[in-house]
Amino acid sequence: MPDGALELSEKAGKMGKDGMNIALLGLGTVGGGVYKVLKRQAPEMMQKLNTELHLKKVLVRNPKRHEMDVDDPSILTCNFEEIVDDPEIEIVVEVMGGIEPAYTYIRDALKAGKSVVTANKDLIADRGGELLEIAEENNVELRFEASVAGGIPIISPLKNSLAANEISEIMGIVNGTTNFILSKMSDEGMDYADALAEATSLGYAEADPTADVEGHDAARKVAIMATIAFHTRVTFRDVYTEGITKISQKDIRYANALGWKIKLIGLAQNTDEGVEVRVHPMLIPLNHPLATVSGSYNAVYVMGDAVGDVMFYGYGAGEMPTASAVCGDVFSVARHTVIHAQGSTRDNVYRKIPIKRIDNICSSYYLRMEVEDKPGVLATIASIFGNNSVSIEQVIQKDKVNDLAELVIVTSKVRERHIRDAMLILNSSSVVKNIASVIRVYSE
């Protein structure tokens, strides 16, 4: 066995002073990364953890297919009962993804007195509260650092390092695929289709990119962060979501000319009227730290009353960054198990703050529309906006499209319902032929 390799068979089944047994559910991209990290860390585990970790079982659909992926194929199994019914396995690591069977496996492992580490954002965003209650009832831990922003530590800082703060806002780029696409459109002048094709060819986008480009992936992560930061239950269904599929190269150029970048932003704010949780394209100033986050990188910007503004930045996905977060959680659980302090990651939800409806949020808006090229059009549009409590802050008219004038309007801060009312009337107006784009503008 090569130096530093994880001892998979010789010590498997031993406990106490000889170490702690773990099981891995899934051996795909992230599971393979977890396996590699555990092997690399094997020589220093005793110094770091005051114990050693021994990988006793790996659950896969087809053990034969994975025999070359591990040093000892005897640890492979397709039978979850071999894991949940084994009293010598103390930590279960779930990196399968999806709701089922992951939910059942995690639930049963927790009820069997095993701590669980997961990277499953879908499951935590939807049923995390329920699973955390089960963990607390059984005096074990459920950790999920890798469920948000891959290798970037954000869950633990929100729970621990920033616990003395009243968090007012979390704003982040938490989907690398969409950030890669928008960066290509902004930096290289690509259109959306070409940028998506390149993201797919490089492995950033799935064959079906819907979860990424429609904002669903980011929304799940925002729900998880908001729950922890604001101590109130927020689920995926609470998050207002729009994707990037309607962003055009024209919008990118106008944004750059106006001193903005377009990013898919996940935003969670704790306001006097309730918690705002939303994911959508947003125009952010070029001098904002998130404007410089490019490619497949992620970043999360947190505002606290004591710490001020802090930002966490790095790779938000991928085999090794995600494995880093998973194994960091495994190490934390191992340390707690050694000193008999399990159960320290309880669900710290003790508030019941209402979710603010999207109709009531306030924002500035960028609108790009095609209108008749004749006198009095702008006055008509301004009148419609004014009658619906919308103030115009800036107007740009540059291009012509098939005998129509292209008009870009930036509004002052206004409630969403008012801008929607104005747009309904604009769409029925004879002077407005098409509202091509509506993008919210970030304002502090």
C-alpha positions as CSV (number, residue, x, y, z in Angstrom):
1,M,0.0,0.0,0.0
2,P,1.5,3.4,-0.9
3,D,2.7,5.8,1.8
4,G,-0.1,7.8,3.4
5,A,-2.8,5.5,2.0
6,L,-5.9,5.1,4.1
7,E,-5.9,1.8,6.0
8,L,-9.1,0.4,4.7
9,S,-9.0,-3.3,5.8
10,E,-6.4,-3.9,8.4
11,K,-7.9,-1.7,11.1
12,A,-11.5,-1.7,9.8
13,G,-13.8,-2.9,12.6
14,K,-11.6,-1.6,15.4
15,M,-12.7,1.1,17.7
16,G,-11.5,2.9,20.8
17,K,-7.8,3.7,20.9
18,D,-7.4,2.2,17.4
19,G,-9.7,4.7,15.8
20,M,-13.2,5.4,14.5
21,N,-15.0,3.8,11.6
22,I,-16.9,5.8,9.0
23,A,-19.0,4.9,5.9
24,L,-19.3,6.7,2.6
25,L,-22.6,6.8,0.7
26,G,-21.6,7.5,-2.9
27,L,-18.4,7.3,-4.9
28,G,-19.0,9.8,-7.7
29,T,-17.2,13.0,-8.2
30,V,-17.4,14.3,-4.6
31,G,-17.3,10.8,-3.1
32,G,-14.1,10.1,-5.0
33,G,-12.7,13.4,-3.7
34,V,-13.6,12.5,-0.1
35,Y,-11.8,9.2,-0.5
36,K,-8.6,11.0,-1.8
37,V,-8.6,13.6,1.0
38,L,-9.0,10.9,3.7
39,K,-6.0,9.0,2.2
40,R,-3.9,12.2,2.1
41,Q,-4.7,13.0,5.7
42,A,-4.2,9.5,7.1
43,P,-0.6,10.1,8.4
44,E,-1.6,13.1,10.5
45,M,-5.0,12.1,11.7
46,M,-3.9,11.2,15.2
47,Q,-2.2,14.6,15.6
48,K,-5.2,16.5,14.3
49,L,-8.0,14.5,15.8
50,N,-6.6,12.4,18.6
51,T,-8.0,9.4,16.8
52,E,-7.7,7.7,13.4
53,L,-10.5,7.4,10.8
54,H,-11.0,4.1,9.1
55,L,-13.3,3.8,6.0
56,K,-15.2,0.6,6.7
57,K,-17.9,0.7,4.0
58,V,-18.6,2.5,0.7
59,L,-22.2,2.3,-0.6
60,V,-22.5,2.2,-4.4
61,R,-25.1,0.9,-6.8
62,N,-22.6,-1.4,-8.6
63,P,-19.6,-2.5,-6.6
64,K,-18.0,-4.2,-9.6
65,R,-17.8,-0.8,-11.4
66,H,-15.8,0.7,-8.6
67,E,-13.3,-2.0,-7.7
68,M,-10.5,0.0,-9.3
69,D,-11.4,3.2,-7.4
70,V,-10.5,1.9,-4.0
71,D,-7.5,0.1,-2.5
72,D,-9.6,-2.7,-0.9
73,P,-12.7,-3.6,-2.9
74,S,-14.1,-5.6,0.1
75,I,-15.3,-2.3,1.5
76,L,-17.7,-1.8,-1.4
77,T,-21.4,-2.7,-0.8
78,C,-24.8,-2.0,-2.4
79,N,-26.6,-2.9,0.8
80,F,-27.3,0.1,3.2
81,E,-28.2,-2.3,6.0
82,E,-24.6,-3.3,6.2
83,I,-23.9,0.3,7.3
84,V,-26.9,1.3,9.4
85,D,-26.9,-2.0,11.3
86,D,-23.2,-2.0,12.1
87,P,-22.6,-0.6,15.6
88,E,-19.0,0.0,14.9
89,I,-19.7,2.6,12.2
90,E,-20.0,6.0,14.0
91,I,-20.0,8.5,11.1
92,V,-21.9,8.3,7.8
93,V,-20.9,10.6,4.9
94,E,-23.7,11.1,2.3
95,V,-22.6,12.5,-1.1
96,M,-25.2,10.8,-3.3
97,G,-27.3,13.9,-3.8
98,G,-31.1,14.1,-4.4
99,I,-33.9,13.7,-2.0
100,E,-34.4,9.9,-2.1
101,P,-33.0,7.6,-1.0
102,A,-30.6,10.1,0.6
103,Y,-33.3,11.3,3.1
104,T,-34.2,7.8,4.2
105,Y,-30.5,6.8,4.6
106,I,-29.7,9.9,6.6
107,R,-32.8,9.7,8.8
108,D,-32.1,6.0,9.6
109,A,-28.4,6.6,10.3
110,L,-29.2,9.4,12.7
111,K,-31.8,7.2,14.5
112,A,-29.2,4.5,14.7
113,G,-27.0,6.8,16.7
114,K,-24.6,7.7,13.9
115,S,-23.5,11.2,13.1
116,V,-24.0,12.3,9.5
117,V,-22.0,14.6,7.2
118,T,-23.7,15.6,3.9
119,A,-23.2,17.8,0.9
120,N,-26.8,17.5,-0.1
121,K,-28.2,21.1,-0.6
122,D,-31.5,19.9,-2.0
123,L,-32.2,17.8,1.1
124,I,-31.0,20.4,3.6
125,A,-32.9,23.2,2.0
126,D,-36.1,21.2,2.0
127,R,-36.0,18.9,5.1
128,G,-33.0,20.1,7.0
129,G,-35.0,21.2,10.0
130,E,-36.6,17.8,10.4
131,L,-33.3,16.0,10.2
132,L,-31.6,18.3,12.6
133,E,-34.3,17.5,15.2
134,I,-33.7,13.8,14.7
135,A,-30.0,14.4,15.2
136,E,-30.7,16.3,18.4
137,E,-33.1,13.6,19.7
138,N,-30.4,11.0,19.2
139,N,-27.5,13.1,20.6
140,V,-25.6,12.9,17.3
141,E,-24.5,15.5,14.8
142,L,-25.7,16.5,11.3
143,R,-23.2,18.7,9.5
144,F,-23.6,20.2,6.0
145,E,-20.9,22.8,5.3
146,A,-20.4,21.5,1.8
147,S,-24.1,22.1,0.9
148,V,-23.4,25.8,0.3
149,A,-20.6,27.2,-1.8
150,G,-18.5,24.0,-2.0
151,G,-15.1,24.5,-0.4
152,I,-15.9,28.0,0.9
153,P,-16.5,27.9,4.7
154,I,-19.7,29.7,5.3
155,I,-22.0,27.5,7.4
156,S,-19.6,27.2,10.3
157,P,-18.7,30.9,10.4
158,L,-22.4,31.8,10.4
159,K,-23.0,29.3,13.3
160,N,-19.9,30.0,15.3
161,S,-17.5,32.8,14.4
162,L,-20.2,35.3,13.6
163,A,-22.7,34.0,16.2
164,A,-22.2,37.2,18.3
165,N,-23.6,39.3,15.4
166,E,-27.1,40.3,14.4
167,I,-26.8,39.5,10.7
168,S,-28.8,41.9,8.5
169,E,-27.9,40.7,5.0
170,I,-26.2,37.9,3.1
171,M,-25.5,38.5,-0.5
172,G,-23.7,36.0,-2.7
173,I,-22.7,34.5,-5.9
174,V,-23.3,30.9,-5.1
175,N,-23.6,29.2,-8.4
176,G,-20.4,28.8,-10.4
177,T,-22.1,27.8,-13.7
178,T,-24.1,31.0,-14.0
179,N,-21.2,33.1,-12.9
180,F,-19.0,31.5,-15.6
181,I,-21.6,32.2,-18.2
182,L,-22.1,35.8,-17.2
183,S,-18.4,36.4,-17.0
184,K,-17.9,35.1,-20.5
185,M,-20.7,37.3,-21.8
186,S,-19.2,40.4,-20.0
187,D,-15.5,39.8,-20.5
188,E,-15.4,38.2,-23.9
189,G,-18.6,39.4,-25.6
190,M,-20.1,36.0,-25.9
191,D,-23.9,35.6,-26.3
192,Y,-25.7,33.4,-23.8
193,A,-26.0,30.3,-25.9
194,D,-22.2,30.2,-26.7
195,A,-21.3,30.8,-23.1
196,L,-23.6,28.0,-21.9
197,A,-22.1,25.7,-24.6
198,E,-18.6,26.4,-23.3
199,A,-19.7,25.9,-19.7
200,T,-21.1,22.5,-20.7
201,S,-18.0,21.4,-22.6
202,L,-15.8,22.3,-19.6
203,G,-18.0,20.3,-17.2
204,Y,-19.3,23.4,-15.3
205,A,-22.9,22.9,-16.6
206,E,-24.8,19.6,-16.5
207,A,-26.4,18.2,-19.7
208,D,-29.6,19.6,-18.3
209,P,-28.5,23.0,-16.9
210,T,-32.0,24.0,-15.6
211,A,-31.2,23.9,-11.9
212,D,-28.3,26.3,-12.4
213,V,-29.4,28.7,-15.1
214,E,-33.0,29.1,-13.7
215,G,-31.6,29.9,-10.2
216,H,-32.9,26.8,-8.4
217,D,-29.5,25.7,-7.2
218,A,-28.6,29.1,-5.8
219,A,-32.1,29.4,-4.2
220,R,-31.5,26.2,-2.1
221,K,-28.3,27.6,-0.8
222,V,-29.8,31.0,0.1
223,A,-32.6,29.2,2.0
224,I,-29.9,27.3,4.1
225,M,-27.9,30.4,4.8
226,A,-30.9,32.5,5.7
227,T,-32.2,29.9,8.2
228,I,-28.8,29.9,10.0
229,A,-28.2,33.6,9.9
230,F,-31.6,34.8,10.9
231,H,-32.6,31.8,13.2
232,T,-35.9,31.4,11.4
233,R,-37.0,28.6,9.1
234,V,-36.6,29.3,5.5
235,T,-37.1,26.7,2.8
236,F,-36.5,26.5,-0.9
237,R,-40.1,27.2,-1.6
238,D,-39.8,30.6,0.2
239,V,-37.1,31.9,-2.1
240,Y,-38.3,34.0,-5.1
241,T,-36.3,32.8,-8.1
242,E,-35.4,34.1,-11.6
243,G,-32.7,32.7,-13.8
244,I,-30.3,34.2,-16.4
245,T,-31.7,32.8,-19.6
246,K,-33.2,36.2,-20.6
247,I,-30.0,38.2,-20.2
248,S,-28.7,39.4,-23.5
249,Q,-25.5,40.8,-24.8
250,K,-27.2,44.2,-25.1
251,D,-28.0,44.2,-21.4
252,I,-24.4,43.3,-20.6
253,R,-23.2,46.3,-22.7
254,Y,-25.6,48.7,-21.2
255,A,-24.7,47.6,-17.7
256,N,-21.0,48.1,-18.4
257,A,-21.7,51.6,-19.8
258,L,-23.7,52.5,-16.7
259,G,-20.9,51.2,-14.4
260,W,-22.5,47.9,-13.4
261,K,-21.9,44.2,-13.7
262,I,-24.8,41.7,-14.1
263,K,-24.5,38.8,-11.7
264,L,-26.9,36.1,-10.5
265,I,-27.2,37.2,-6.9
266,G,-28.7,35.3,-3.9
267,L,-29.9,37.8,-1.4
268,A,-31.2,37.3,2.1
269,Q,-32.2,40.3,4.2
270,N,-33.7,40.5,7.7
271,T,-36.0,43.6,7.5
272,D,-38.6,45.1,9.7
273,E,-41.2,43.8,7.4
274,G,-39.9,40.2,7.4
275,V,-37.2,38.1,5.7
276,E,-36.4,38.8,2.1
277,V,-35.0,35.8,0.3
278,R,-34.6,36.0,-3.5
279,V,-32.3,34.9,-6.3
280,H,-32.3,36.8,-9.6
281,P,-30.0,38.7,-12.0
282,M,-28.9,41.9,-10.5
283,L,-27.0,45.0,-11.6
284,I,-24.3,45.7,-9.0
285,P,-21.8,48.6,-9.0
286,L,-18.3,47.9,-10.4
287,N,-16.8,48.9,-7.1
288,H,-18.7,46.3,-5.1
289,P,-16.5,43.3,-4.1
290,L,-18.8,40.8,-5.8
291,A,-18.4,42.6,-9.1
292,T,-14.9,41.3,-9.4
293,V,-15.8,37.6,-8.8
294,S,-15.4,36.0,-12.2
295,G,-15.4,32.6,-13.8
296,S,-16.6,29.7,-11.7
297,Y,-15.7,31.3,-8.4
298,N,-18.2,31.8,-5.7
299,A,-18.3,34.5,-3.0
300,V,-20.6,35.3,0.0
301,Y,-20.8,38.8,1.4
302,V,-22.1,39.0,5.0
303,M,-23.1,42.1,6.9
304,G,-23.2,41.9,10.7
305,D,-23.8,44.6,13.4
306,A,-20.5,43.9,15.2
307,V,-18.1,42.6,12.5
308,G,-19.2,44.9,9.8
309,D,-18.9,43.5,6.2
310,V,-16.9,40.3,5.5
311,M,-16.6,38.2,2.4
312,F,-15.9,34.6,1.8
313,Y,-14.4,33.7,-1.6
314,G,-13.2,30.6,-3.4
315,Y,-14.3,27.6,-5.6
316,G,-17.9,26.9,-5.0
317,A,-18.0,23.4,-6.5
318,G,-15.7,20.6,-7.9
319,E,-14.3,17.4,-6.6
320,M,-11.6,18.5,-4.2
321,P,-13.1,21.9,-2.9
322,T,-16.3,20.1,-2.0
323,A,-14.4,17.2,-0.5
324,S,-12.4,19.6,1.6
325,A,-15.6,20.9,3.2
326,V,-17.0,17.4,3.7
327,C,-13.9,16.1,5.3
328,G,-13.6,19.3,7.5
329,D,-17.1,18.4,8.9
330,V,-16.0,14.7,9.4
331,F,-13.0,15.9,11.3
332,S,-15.1,18.1,13.5
333,V,-17.5,15.3,14.3
334,A,-14.6,13.0,15.1
335,R,-13.1,15.5,17.5
336,H,-16.5,15.8,19.3
337,T,-16.9,12.1,19.4
338,V,-13.5,11.6,21.0
339,I,-14.4,13.9,23.9
340,H,-18.0,12.7,24.0
341,A,-19.4,16.1,23.0
342,Q,-21.7,15.0,20.1
343,G,-24.9,16.9,19.4
344,S,-23.3,20.4,19.4
345,T,-24.7,21.2,16.0
346,R,-28.4,21.5,17.0
347,D,-30.9,23.4,14.9
348,N,-30.7,26.9,16.3
349,V,-34.0,28.1,14.9
350,Y,-35.9,30.0,17.7
351,R,-37.5,32.8,15.8
352,K,-40.7,32.9,13.6
353,I,-40.1,35.8,11.2
354,P,-42.5,36.0,8.3
355,I,-41.2,35.8,4.7
356,K,-41.6,39.1,2.9
357,R,-43.6,38.8,-0.3
358,I,-41.8,39.7,-3.5
359,D,-44.5,42.3,-4.2
360,N,-43.4,44.3,-1.2
361,I,-39.7,44.4,-1.8
362,C,-38.1,47.7,-2.8
363,S,-35.5,48.0,-5.5
364,S,-34.4,50.2,-8.4
365,Y,-35.0,48.7,-11.8
366,Y,-33.4,48.7,-15.2
367,L,-35.8,48.3,-18.1
368,R,-34.9,48.0,-21.8
369,M,-37.8,48.5,-24.2
370,E,-38.6,49.0,-27.8
371,V,-40.9,52.0,-28.4
372,E,-42.2,54.0,-31.3
373,D,-39.7,56.5,-32.6
374,K,-41.8,59.7,-32.5
375,P,-42.3,62.8,-30.3
376,G,-44.2,62.4,-27.0
377,V,-43.3,58.8,-26.4
378,L,-41.1,59.5,-23.4
379,A,-43.7,61.8,-21.9
380,T,-46.3,59.1,-22.2
381,I,-44.0,56.5,-20.5
382,A,-43.1,59.0,-17.8
383,S,-46.8,59.7,-17.2
384,I,-47.6,55.9,-16.8
385,F,-44.7,55.5,-14.4
386,G,-45.7,58.6,-12.4
387,N,-49.3,57.4,-12.1
388,N,-48.0,54.2,-10.5
389,S,-45.6,55.8,-8.0
390,V,-42.5,55.0,-10.1
391,S,-39.8,57.7,-10.5
392,I,-37.4,57.7,-13.4
393,E,-33.8,58.3,-12.5
394,Q,-32.0,57.9,-15.9
395,V,-33.0,57.5,-19.5
396,I,-30.7,56.3,-22.4
397,Q,-31.7,56.1,-26.1
398,K,-29.0,54.8,-28.4
399,D,-30.0,52.1,-30.9
400,K,-32.8,51.7,-33.3
401,V,-34.5,48.3,-33.9
402,N,-36.6,47.9,-37.1
403,D,-37.7,51.5,-37.1
404,L,-38.3,51.4,-33.3
405,A,-36.3,53.3,-30.7
406,E,-34.5,51.3,-28.0
407,L,-35.0,52.9,-24.7
408,V,-33.3,52.1,-21.4
409,I,-34.8,53.4,-18.2
410,V,-33.4,53.2,-14.7
411,T,-35.9,53.9,-11.9
412,S,-35.5,55.1,-8.4
413,K,-36.2,52.7,-5.6
414,V,-39.8,51.5,-5.8
415,R,-41.9,48.6,-4.5
416,E,-42.1,45.7,-6.8
417,R,-45.9,45.8,-7.1
418,H,-45.8,49.4,-8.4
419,I,-43.3,48.5,-11.1
420,R,-45.4,45.5,-12.1
421,D,-48.6,47.7,-12.3
422,A,-46.7,50.2,-14.5
423,M,-45.5,47.4,-16.8
424,L,-49.0,46.0,-17.3
425,I,-50.1,49.4,-18.5
426,L,-46.9,49.9,-20.6
427,N,-47.5,46.5,-22.3
428,S,-51.0,47.6,-23.4
429,S,-49.8,51.0,-24.5
430,S,-49.7,51.7,-28.2
431,V,-46.3,53.4,-27.9
432,V,-44.5,50.5,-26.3
433,K,-43.9,47.6,-28.6
434,N,-41.8,45.3,-26.4
435,I,-40.3,45.3,-22.9
436,A,-37.3,43.3,-23.6
437,S,-35.6,43.2,-20.2
438,V,-36.3,44.0,-16.6
439,I,-33.4,43.6,-14.1
440,R,-33.2,44.8,-10.5
441,V,-30.5,47.1,-9.4
442,Y,-28.7,46.5,-6.1
443,S,-28.9,49.4,-3.6
444,E,-27.8,49.4,0.0
